[in-house]
Amino acid sequence: MAMNTDARRAGDRVSFVDAVEAELRDWDLSLERMQTRAAMQNGADRARREDAIAEIRLHRTAAADRLTELRAAGDDDWHDVKKRMLAALDNLERRAHTARNDEEEPWNATAR
């Protein structure tokens, strides 16, 4: 999905926060699509996909927590918090990529 390019390009704090908020909204939509596809499965396939979705949601929540830290960070600290935010987004992306690769077909062929 490689979604966080806008966040990586954002130079100032406000642009960065806006880019991260947009990315998290995109993740919410992707997770909804994944959940819909999982609901169409049966038995072990459905359980495996739902487990993967739950783990991805944990990473999404961790990224949202970093965003809360970023908003609260002082001017001197925001660059350090930005690094943690980008790491959280990278972890989210990696987990989703792993989940998609664990399946025989892509989770979401229309994901960007």
Buried (B, 14 or more C-beta within 10 A) or exposed (E): BEBBEBBEEBEEBEEBBBBBBEBBEBBEEBBEBBEEBBEEBEEEEBEBBBEBBEBBBEBBEBBBEBBEBBEEBEEEEBEEBBEBBBEBBBBBBEBBEEBBEEBEEEBBEEBE
